[in-house]
Amino acid sequence: MIINDVTKTIAARRSVRKYSPRPLRAEELETVLECGLLAPTGSNRQRWFVAAVQDPALLEEVGVLQKKVMLSMPGLPASMTEKMNAPDFSPTFGAPVLLIVCKQDGGHDIDACLLGENMVLAAESLGLGTCVLGSVTMALGNEEGKAFLRKLGVPEGYSVAFGISLGEPAEAPAATPREKKYIII
Ligand SMILES: Cc1cc2nc3c(=O)[nH]c(=O)nc-3n(C[C@H](O)[C@H](O)[C@H](O)COP(=O)(O)O)c2cc1C
């Protein structure tokens, strides 16, 4: 692989599941969000919306919604039940920011995905950690979740594609393996 700043950043990214509580500086958050908006979209329609949640009370609310949905799932493994009921449970693993990436109804999932990956890599380049969170899609996918989105100011007609935790990492996870068999040249 050719090594440069971009490929180094891509190779260094890991899903981070432990964070320092340090709030993000405004310029860090703005840089991550603006890099998201630089992603390509079909016909440049930009059918996406991102809510950056930092208020601890709102993060807690996401946690409550997540617990409600997860704990009502039939056959949830005991280990998950234990995690959800832990006193220190946090929907962002303690990260001070949750990015809620939404897509417009009828829009492409891929637009939101590309925006998300831009933000993840921008965060890595700033020394910040992230984890893409499908759990947030589940937590905010019902009527209560939609009401929460409206409360944040996400317009009608958008639903959650995924969440991303964002903050200063408090762990340095090892790389997870990748299979070269999934590419041909
Ligand atoms: C669509 C999607 C949903 C994910 N949802 C979760 C999640 O809910 N919780 C979690 O801890 N990690 C989640 N992840 C992170 C993956 O587990 C992680 O990317 C994968 O194990 C590879 O590890 P790496 O990101 O460190 O390379 C998700 C990743 C993607 C792309």
The ligand as an ORCA input file, in Angstrom:
! r2SCAN-3c Opt
* xyz 0 1
  C     -23.474     -0.533     10.110
  C     -22.610     -0.699     11.327
  C     -23.221     -0.847     12.571
  C     -22.423     -0.991     13.711
  N     -23.049     -1.044     14.933
  C     -22.308     -1.164     16.046
  C     -22.942     -1.145     17.340
  O     -24.156     -0.989     17.454
  N     -22.162     -1.302     18.441
  C     -20.804     -1.440     18.334
  O     -20.153     -1.572     19.373
  N     -20.174     -1.433     17.138
  C     -20.880     -1.290     15.995
  N     -20.261     -1.233     14.762
  C     -18.781     -1.305     14.670
  C     -18.313     -2.648     14.103
  O     -18.487     -3.646     15.080
  C     -16.820     -2.510     13.697
  O     -16.716     -1.538     12.660
  C     -16.246     -3.826     13.181
  O     -16.214     -4.781     14.212
  C     -14.814     -3.667     12.628
  O     -13.942     -3.134     13.609
  P     -13.167     -1.752     13.370
  O     -14.210     -0.686     13.125
  O     -12.388     -1.477     14.620
  O     -12.291     -1.905     12.174
  C     -21.011     -1.051     13.614
  C     -20.419     -0.873     12.356
  C     -21.201     -0.677     11.232
  C     -20.535     -0.432      9.902
*
